[in-house]
Amino acid sequence: MKVNCIFLALLIAFCFTSCRKDPEIFLHEEVPVTHPQFISIQGFYLLNEGNMGQNKSTLDYFDYEEGVYYRNIYGEANPSVPKELGDVGNDLAIYGNKLYAVINCSNKIEVMDAKTAERIGQIDIPNCRYITFYNGFAYVTSYAGPVTIDPDYQQIGYIAKIDTTSLQILDKCLVGLQPDGLAIANGKIYVANSGGYLSPNYENTVSVIDAASFKEIKQIKVAVNLHRVCADKNGNIWVNTRGDYFNTSSKLYCIDSKTDQLTDSINIAVSNFHLDDDRLYIIGVKWNYETMSNEINYGIVDVVSKQIITKKFITDGTDINIKTPYGIIVNPITKDIYVTDVKNYISPGTLYCFDKNGKQKWNVSTGDIPAHIAFIGKYKSNF
C-alpha cells in the first residue's frame, strides 16, 4: 500500500522536528526486512488491545513495500475522533474494502477504510467480542451485558448479524453464556460459549446456527471455557478450551460440521491459533502451580491427519526472548509466522517475524498488548 498523505506528512514532521506534544503517537523507525519480490499482500494492520479501562487500544501498520512499521496510526488518520480507537481491542478483520476493529469495552465496532484507516462508521454492540463474515454479512459475538465476574451471572449472549454495506444490525440470535469465537462451515455458524464470567462454573457448549434462517438449531457439548473457533477446508470445526486453570487442562477439539458431532480431541494447550492451509499454528501458555511459571508451546497440528507435527515451531532458540506469547498469524504467501509478545501486559509489546522454518527474521516494538493482525491485499500487480 502506498503510504497516504497523512503518513507522509507525519514522516516529514518526524524527520525534521522533535516537538510532538503526544509522544505516544509516532512513526516508528524503519525495520530492515527482506521480502519476496512479487507478493499479493501489501501489508498488515495490528490491533493492540490496551489495558482495560484506560482507553489505550491502538492500531499499527506494517508496509511490505516500504519496509516500515508505523505505530499508532488511528489518531493521525482520524484527528477529529475524540477518544481515538477506544477501550480494549478484541478482534480485527478486513472484508471487502473495510477494516473492522472490535472494541470490547467501548461496546462498538470501529469501521475504517482498509486502505487509509480513515473512519467510515461505528456499530454499537455491547461487550462485543469476535467477528467473522459470510455472504455480505458480518457476524459478531456479544456478551450482551457489562463486564463482571459473577458465578450467578445469567445474561444470555447473542450473535449480531450486520449488513456490511449499510453497517446496520439486521438481527440477533441468542446463544449461550459469554459467547466468544465463531466460524462458518456448511451454511452454519459455530459459536464457542465460554461462560467466562461464571468461574468456576463455566459454559461447555458450541452453539450451531443455521445461517439462512439465523436460528440456533443445536448446542454441542464440548468442554468448559471454550474460546476460539476456526473452520478448515474439509468442513471440520476446531475449537479450544482454556480449561478451568486448575484441574481441567486446555485442549483442542474437532467437530464435524456435516454431522455436528464431536469427533476428536488433541492433548495440546491452546491459548491462540491460526489456520494456514492444512496446518493449525498454535500458541499454548499454561500456568504451572508447581513451578509457579508458564509452560509454553509453539505447536503445529495437521488438520487432515489430526496429529501434532511439533510443539516447537520456533527452531533457532530465540523463543527464549518471548516472555508471554499472545497473538499469532501466518502470511499465506511467504509462510512467515508472526508472534506477538505482551510481556507484562502493561508496557509496549513486541512483534516477532519468523520464516517458514522457524528462524527469526526481525522484531519490532508495538503498542500495549499486541494481539490481532489483518493482512491487506495488493490493489495492483507488480508483474
Secondary structure, DSSP 8 states (H G I E B T S, - for coil): ----HHHHHHHHHHHH----S-TTS----B------SS-SEEEEEEEE---TTTT--EEEEEETTTTEEE-S-HHHH-TT-TTTT-S-EEEEEEETTEEEEEETTTTEEEEEETTT--EEEEEE-TTEEEEEEETTEEEEEE--S-----TT---EEEEEEEETTT--EEEEEEEEESEEEEEEETTEEEEEE--GGGTTS---EEEEEETTTTEEEEEEE--SSEEEEEE-TTSEEEEEE---SSSS--EEEEEETTTTEEEEEE----SEEEEETTEEEEEEEEEETTTTEEEEEEEEEETTTTEEEESB---SSGGGG-SSEEEEEE-TTT--EEEEE-TTSSSEEEEEEE-TTS-EEEEEEEEESEEEEEEEE-SS---
